Amino acid sequence: MEEKKGLLPKKEEEPWRVLEFYSGIGGMRYSLMKAGVNAKVVEAFDINDKANDVYEYNFGHRPYQGNIETLTAADLDNYGAHTWLLSPPCQPYTRQGLQKQSGDARAFSFLKILELIPHTKQPPNMLFVENVVGFETSDTRAKMIEILASSEYITQEFILSPLQFGVPYSRPRYFCLAKRKPLSFHHEVCNNKLLWSPSPLFEHNENNVTDGWDQPPVNWDTLIHSCEPVERFLEFKSSSNRVTGGTGTDVSADCSGALENIDERNLNTMSQYIVPLSLIERWESAMDT
């Protein structure tokens, strides 16, 4: 069998070419920009007309709005993409839904895209997948891992909450990082594991990668006491990932001292945006996806 080589930028200064599947309003693309990665989104895909309106307004490019299940391996090869970003529909896996998993029609396109990888002449070197908690126990995830493993990918999986990065929002999400050999991860101790904390990514914690981090935390709120800024986890270091918030606080700064930089005047200004507790309690189940 002929060995397939993934596509790499010819020169170090050339940007990574990226495909953004299920692009929505462009959250993945915006995050890519703020991470300081030298990358170019060569195409985005989304079926939602309104989301594409917002995406076009934000980035000056309208995503492909056709049925991505009709894409072929040749179509994907034509983009010459090094990286795929995928945030497929979460409804098949949410606790509030029917949890049909791969049997849900909304999961078909994601599996179809993955099944095309072995048939491409130049498979993507890296993939990033995001979904809700519940995806990690689904048969869709099992099929994804099977396809990636058979196509020479190494994976690292995490379930992480914004609280772990100093963001006051308790909403854990599933993330999968995949790199195709011979590419490798800096922290190989996390290879082919599903972890519930970013702590093993710190060198001083590498020997304790399975020390409880392969199990869900009892209380997510306790994680705020050991949170770390997002920039500590980026392989591509750049000053562009330091974003200044409306209060003048550098959001990539150490989270333990972030609150100290917010003065009383700013707190009063932000109070108008506080959602009443009664409203949160009334609609909490609707937001639990």
N, C-alpha and C positions, 0 to 999 in steps of 0.2 A: 504494500500500500504506500502510495506517495505521501511523504511527510508534508504537512501543511504548515507554512510559516506565517505567523501573524504579522500584520503590517505595523511598521514602526516609522516614526518621522525620520526622514533621510538625514536631517541635520538637527543638532540639539536645539537650535533657536526656532525651528519650525514648530507650529502649534500641533497639539494632538487633535485629531479630527473625531468629533463626537456625534453620535446619534442619540436623540432624546425621545424615548418612547413614552406615551401617556403623559405628554408634557404639561397638560393643564394650563395654568397661567404663567408657567416658567420658573417654578421654584427651584428645580434642579439646576437650570441654567444660571440663575442668579447666584445660587450657592457655589457653583463652579467658578464664577467670576470673583466672588468674595474670598474664595480659598486661594486666589492668586495663581491658579493653574494656567499655564500657557496652552489654551485650548480654543477650538473653534467648533461651534455647533453647526454641522453641515446640513442637518435636517432634524425637524421635530415632528412628532406624530400625535394627533389627538382628534377624536371624533366629535368633541363638543364645540359647537359653533361659538357660543358665548365665551368659553375659555380661550378659544383661538383669537377672538376679538381682542381680549385683554393681552394675550401673548404678543400679538402683532403690534399693539400700542406700546408695549414695554420694550420690544426688541427690534421692531421694524421688519419683522419677517413673519409670515403667516404659516403655521404648521400644515403639513400634509393632512388632509381631512378625509381621506378614503379609508376603506376597510383594510387594516394592516394584515388581516388574515390572507389577503390576496398577494402579499409580497412574496417574492421568490428569493432564493439564495443569490441568484444573479443580480437582482435588484439591490440587495444589501451590499454585494461586492462592489457595485458601481459607486457607492458612496465613499469607498476607501476609508472607512472609519476605524480608528484604533480602539475606541471605547464606546460602550453602550450604557446608557442610563435608563433604568426601567422602574416605573412606579405604577404597576398594574392595578386594576380595580380591586378595592378591598372588600366589597360586599360579600363575596363568596366565603369570607373567613371571619367576619365580625360576630361578636357575641349576640348582637341584636338581630342578626340575619338568620337565614335558614342553614348556613354553613354547608352548602353543597360542594364546596371545594372545587376540584377539577370538573365536577359534573355541572357546575354553573356555567351557563353560556358566556358569562363575562370573564371567565378564566381561559376560554379557548384561545384567544389571540396571543396571550402570553406564552402558553405552551407551544403554539405554532411557531412563534419567533425563536424560541429556544431550540426547537426541533430542526430549524434551518441551519443552525451553527455547524453541525458536522458536514453539511453539504456546501458550505461556502468555501471558496478558494483561499480567502484570506480572513480567517476568523478574527473577531475582535480580541485584542490583547487583554482588555480589562472589562469587567461588567460591574455595575452597581445596582442592586435591587432593594427597593424599600416597600414595606407593607405594614399592616396592622399586626398587633399581637394576636396570635391564633394562626397566622400563616405558618409559623414554625412547626406546628403539629399537623399540617395539612398534607394530603397526598400530592398536591401541586408542588409544594416545597420538596417532597421526596423525589418527584420526577425531575425537578430542576437540578437537584444535586446529582442525580444519576446521569443526566445529560452532560452536565459540566465535568464530572469526573471522567466520563468516557471520552471527553474531548480535550483532556489534558489540562484541566483547570484546577487550581488550588483555591479553596474557599476559606474565608473567615466570616463567621456569622455572629451578630450581636443583637441583643434586645436592650435598647438604651432609652433613657428618659432625659428630657431637657434639663431636669434637675441636676443631672450628673455633670452638666457643663455650665452651671451657674445661671440657667434660665428658669425663672419662677413659673414653670408650667409642667404639671405632672401628666404626661401623656406618652407612655413608652411606645416605641416602634421597633419593628424588625428591620435589620439591615444585613445584606449579604454583599461581601466584596469577593470578587473572583479575578484571579490573574492566570493567564495561560503560560505554561512552561515554555521557555526557560525563565520567564519573569518570576520573581519571588517577593514575598513580603519581608519587611525589615524584622518583624517579630514572628518568626516561624513557629514559635511555641503555641501560637493561636491557630495554626493551620488546621482546617477541617474540624473545628470546634464551634459550638454555639455557646456564647458567653453572655452574661447579664450585667457586665460591668466593663468599662474601658481600662480599669486598673492594670490588667495584665500587659497592656501596651507600654507601661512604664518599665524601664529596664530593671529597676530594683524590685519589681514584682514578678518577673518572669518565672521564677522558680515556684511560684505559688499560683500558677494559672488555673489549677483546678481546685484551689482552696476555697470552695464555696461559690465561686463565680459562675459555675455551670448550673446553678440553681437560682430560681427567681427570688428576689429579696422579699423579706416579710413585710417591709414597709418602705416604699419608694422615698418617702419624705426624709428618711435618715440619710439618704445619699447626698443631700445638699451639704452635709458637714465635711464631705471629702471630695467636693466637686473640683473640676479642673477646666481651664479655658480651652475652647475648641482648638485654638492654634497649636496646642501641644500635640495634637494627633495628626497634623498634616505632614505628609511626606514632602510636599512642595512648599518650602518656606518663602513667604513674600510679605512685604510690608502692606500690600493691598488687602490683606485679610484683617487688618485692624480697622474696625468700623466704629465711627463715633456716633453715639446715640444722641437723642434730642437733649439730654441733660448735660452733654459735654463729656460724658463718661466713656472711656474706651472700653467697648464691650468685650474685647479680648484680654482685658487686664485680669489680674488674679481676682477670682470671684469672692474671696473672703473679705476683700476690702471695698467691693463695688458699692455696697449700700452706704458706706461712709461718705461717698462723694455726692450723694443726693441731698441737697439742702431743703430746708422747709418750704421755700418758695416753689421749688419744682414739685414737691409732694402735693402742695395745694393745687398746682396746675393740673397734675395728673389725676386728681381726685374726681374730676368730672367724667373720667373714663371708667371708673370702678363699676363693675356689674353688681347689682344688689344680690346678696346671698339668697334671698327668697327666689329670685329668678334662676340662679344657678341650680338650686335644689329642685326646682320645678322641671327644668329641662336637662338635668344631668344625664339621664339615660339616653337622650337623643344625641348627646355629644360623646358618648362612650362608644367609639368606633375604632 
